[in-house]
Each structure stands twice: as C-alpha cells, then as structure tokens.
Amino acid sequence: MSPSFLTHRSAAAPRTSDPAAGTPWRTGRLLAGPAGRPRVLFGRMYEDPAVELAAFPPPGARVLCIASAGDTAAALAAAGYEVTAIDLNPVQLAYARTRLEDGAPAATGTAERLTGLGRTAAAALLPGWRPAAVAGFLRLEDPDEQRRRWTAEFDGPGLRLLAAAALRPAGALATVLRPGFRCVLPRGFDEVLLRRIARTVARHPNAANDWAWRLLLGRERPGSAAAPVGPGRVRLVRGEVVEHLERCAAGSYDAVTLSNVVDGPGPRFARRLRAAVEHAVRPGGTAVVRSLREPGPGGAGQAAEDRSMIWGVVRVVRTGTDGARAR
C-alpha cells in the first residue's frame, strides 16, 4: 500500500460496469475449488476497534465500516456513532445482522476453520502449544513476562518449521486458497506473522486481549461477551464498498474504516478507492486503512497499537487538501 494512500485530494473515481472487478471478495469464498454459494468467511473480526475509537471524530459522527462479522460495527454503535456497515457477501451480511440485532453467538467461518487446523497441528506436534499451556500464557498481564515466555516457551524451532510448512508461498495455506487470495499474504508470511505476534505480546497484556485469545487459542476471552446493539442501530448495506462510496453524496461520512480492502486488488483498484474515499468523506474526516502487507516507506502507522496481532500496516489518514496527513 502506497504511503500516500488517501492523502491527496482528487475527484471521485469513474464508475465501471463491474464495480467489484479486481477484488477477490466478490465470490464470497476463500477456498479453491468449484464455484458455489457464498459462505460466512469470518465468524469474528480481527481488527481492534480501539484504533477507530481513538482516531475518529467524537461520537455522533457518521461512519462507514465493513460489516464482516459485525464486531467493529457493534463497537462503534455502542460508542454512539451513526454506523453504516457494508458487505459484498450476502451470507456474511445476513450473519452480521443476526449478531448485531439478535445477539446470535459467533459462528465458525472459513477463516476460523483454517486457523483451527493450524492450532490443532501445533498442539499435536509441540507440547508447549497444548491448549492448557496456551491458556496459561493468555492469562498473563505483564508484557515483559509475556515477551520472555513467548520467546522461551512458544516461538521455538518446531513452531517455525510448522509455520513455514503452512504459510510460505508453496505451503499448505496457498494450496487451499482461491487464486485471488494467494497474493494477499506477504512473502515469508510465516516469519512475518510470528514477528507481529511477538510485537503484540511484548506491548499489550494478554489477559485483556480478545484477539490474542481468538488467534492463539480459538476461544473467546473469559468475560468478554458483548450485548447486541439492537435493531436499527446499524444500517446494513449489501454492496461493494468502492461503488457505495462513489455513489453516495459528497461528504456523506465523517469517517470510514477499511480492512483488507486493498489486499489482493492491484494499484488501479487502490487509486479508485482513494478517490472514492476522498469523495465520500468530508474534508478533515478520518480514514483508517488496514493491510496485511509489510510496511513500505510510509511505515507501519498504528499497526503496533492494534491488539489483533495480524496487521502489517494500519494507517490513520485525514482527508482533504488542507492539512492532509497520515500516521
């Protein structure tokens, strides 16, 4: 992702006959194989809304997020924002609705099944990765102790061999993903992911980190259940985010948050997205953009502040020409 992403004012991008062209999310399926109906890809979300809550304008602002599993929309609505949540996948959108409006329990999506296979293999092959040991690690509250324990007990040669077999370009994950998603993961993702986990456990207390519990143990943190926001609190929209931003009135939103949207599609899509955000978000508004990619010259932004462990870049960008800046 270019470090200048969203930092230059430009006109709304031209519309095309296929608004989803270039993005692999349009299929609603992560795994390779015969085309079929869309599925729930994410049973939970892996982005920390504390980033948005710190960066967005005050509550009451009009904000747009990706619906996905509904977690970010719920956190923003609970904080008092006027939330629109959009998703191209009708099954994922319906799932988000049940969680937001009815309080339905989290389901196991494709992403959770894949990470679950990795945890099962680690527990079977590496004694230190058995669930009881991981749960003990996740109850820690001191980042210094967490860093020491991670290095001494978890991030060893066995884990690195297993991660390489699963996550490198010729590894197991690449063989099961649809072609459009294979380029989403950065080169050497096995080493990259372990570095990001180490960064997080050395900075944030595990005992309060919902995303550490989900990624490393596949469970919800004890006591972390959230109440539904209720019918009508979040406006749910089915559609492709770029087309939605292009079609809405200029300045319709005060802030947007977009994760994974620029991962997979090429530079043309990123330019179109940048223009669409500049059109739809008022000057001086905020965009939070997350990417799995390794940081470029612009740096990682707020990636170390996101407790979910997985992101390479988290950019917080102010829209508009006057005083436009990214961090």
ChimeraX attribute file (.defattr): number of C-alpha atoms within 10 A of each C-alpha:
attribute: neighborCount
match mode: 1-to-1
recipient: residues
	/A:1	21
	/A:2	13
	/A:3	17
	/A:4	13
	/A:5	17
	/A:6	29
	/A:7	20
	/A:8	16
	/A:9	17
	/A:10	16
	/A:11	13
	/A:12	19
	/A:13	20
	/A:14	10
	/A:15	13
	/A:16	9
	/A:17	6
	/A:18	9
	/A:19	16
	/A:20	19
	/A:21	13
	/A:22	15
	/A:23	18
	/A:24	20
	/A:25	22
	/A:26	16
	/A:27	17
	/A:28	20
	/A:29	21
	/A:30	21
	/A:31	20
	/A:32	14
	/A:33	10
	/A:34	6
	/A:35	10
	/A:36	9
	/A:37	11
	/A:38	17
	/A:39	17
	/A:40	23
	/A:41	23
	/A:42	21
	/A:43	22
	/A:44	21
	/A:45	17
	/A:46	23
	/A:47	20
	/A:48	19
	/A:49	20
	/A:50	15
	/A:51	19
	/A:52	21
	/A:53	15
	/A:54	9
	/A:55	16
	/A:56	24
	/A:57	17
	/A:58	13
	/A:59	15
	/A:60	14
	/A:61	16
	/A:62	20
	/A:63	26
	/A:64	27
	/A:65	22
	/A:66	25
	/A:67	29
	/A:68	28
	/A:69	28
	/A:70	29
	/A:71	24
	/A:72	24
	/A:73	30
	/A:74	27
	/A:75	20
	/A:76	25
	/A:77	21
	/A:78	18
	/A:79	13
	/A:80	15
	/A:81	23
	/A:82	20
	/A:83	27
	/A:84	21
	/A:85	26
	/A:86	23
	/A:87	24
	/A:88	21
	/A:89	24
	/A:90	18
	/A:91	17
	/A:92	23
	/A:93	23
	/A:94	18
	/A:95	23
	/A:96	29
	/A:97	24
	/A:98	18
	/A:99	21
	/A:100	26
	/A:101	18
	/A:102	14
	/A:103	16
	/A:104	14
	/A:105	11
	/A:106	17
	/A:107	15
	/A:108	16
	/A:109	16
	/A:110	17
	/A:111	16
	/A:112	18
	/A:113	15
	/A:114	14
	/A:115	16
	/A:116	18
	/A:117	11
	/A:118	17
	/A:119	19
	/A:120	15
	/A:121	13
	/A:122	19
	/A:123	17
	/A:124	11
	/A:125	14
	/A:126	15
	/A:127	12
	/A:128	17
	/A:129	22
	/A:130	17
	/A:131	17
	/A:132	12
	/A:133	15
	/A:134	17
	/A:135	18
	/A:136	10
	/A:137	21
	/A:138	22
	/A:139	17
	/A:140	17
	/A:141	16
	/A:142	15
	/A:143	17
	/A:144	15
	/A:145	14
	/A:146	23
	/A:147	17
	/A:148	14
	/A:149	15
	/A:150	17
	/A:151	11
	/A:152	10
	/A:153	14
	/A:154	19
	/A:155	17
	/A:156	13
	/A:157	9
	/A:158	13
	/A:159	18
	/A:160	15
	/A:161	11
	/A:162	17
	/A:163	21
	/A:164	18
	/A:165	15
	/A:166	18
	/A:167	23
	/A:168	18
	/A:169	19
	/A:170	11
	/A:171	15
	/A:172	14
	/A:173	18
	/A:174	19
	/A:175	15
	/A:176	15
	/A:177	16
	/A:178	17
	/A:179	15
	/A:180	18
	/A:181	20
	/A:182	17
	/A:183	16
	/A:184	17
	/A:185	21
	/A:186	18
	/A:187	14
	/A:188	13
	/A:189	19
	/A:190	22
	/A:191	14
	/A:192	20
	/A:193	20
	/A:194	17
	/A:195	14
	/A:196	19
	/A:197	21
	/A:198	18
	/A:199	18
	/A:200	25
	/A:201	27
	/A:202	18
	/A:203	16
	/A:204	20
	/A:205	20
	/A:206	24
	/A:207	18
	/A:208	18
	/A:209	22
	/A:210	20
	/A:211	24
	/A:212	26
	/A:213	22
	/A:214	19
	/A:215	19
	/A:216	19
	/A:217	22
	/A:218	17
	/A:219	13
	/A:220	17
	/A:221	20
	/A:222	11
	/A:223	8
	/A:224	10
	/A:225	10
	/A:226	11
	/A:227	14
	/A:228	20
	/A:229	19
	/A:230	16
	/A:231	12
	/A:232	10
	/A:233	19
	/A:234	24
	/A:235	15
	/A:236	22
	/A:237	17
	/A:238	16
	/A:239	18
	/A:240	20
	/A:241	24
	/A:242	22
	/A:243	19
	/A:244	17
	/A:245	25
	/A:246	22
	/A:247	14
	/A:248	14
	/A:249	12
	/A:250	17
	/A:251	17
	/A:252	15
	/A:253	24
	/A:254	23
	/A:255	28
	/A:256	25
	/A:257	22
	/A:258	16
	/A:259	18
	/A:260	16
	/A:261	20
	/A:262	22
	/A:263	21
	/A:264	23
	/A:265	20
	/A:266	12
	/A:267	13
	/A:268	10
	/A:269	20
	/A:270	20
	/A:271	17
	/A:272	19
	/A:273	23
	/A:274	25
	/A:275	24
	/A:276	27
	/A:277	31
	/A:278	31
	/A:279	26
	/A:280	25
	/A:281	27
	/A:282	18
	/A:283	20
	/A:284	19
	/A:285	23
	/A:286	29
	/A:287	28
	/A:288	23
	/A:289	22
	/A:290	27
	/A:291	24
	/A:292	23
	/A:293	23
	/A:294	16
	/A:295	18
	/A:296	12
	/A:297	9
	/A:298	15
	/A:299	16
	/A:300	20
	/A:301	19
	/A:302	18
	/A:303	24
	/A:304	19
	/A:305	16
	/A:306	23
	/A:307	28
	/A:308	23
	/A:309	25
	/A:310	25
	/A:311	26
	/A:312	24
	/A:313	24
	/A:314	25
	/A:315	25
	/A:316	22
	/A:317	24
	/A:318	27
	/A:319	28
	/A:320	21
	/A:321	14
	/A:322	11
	/A:323	11
	/A:324	17
	/A:325	17
	/A:326	19
	/A:327	14
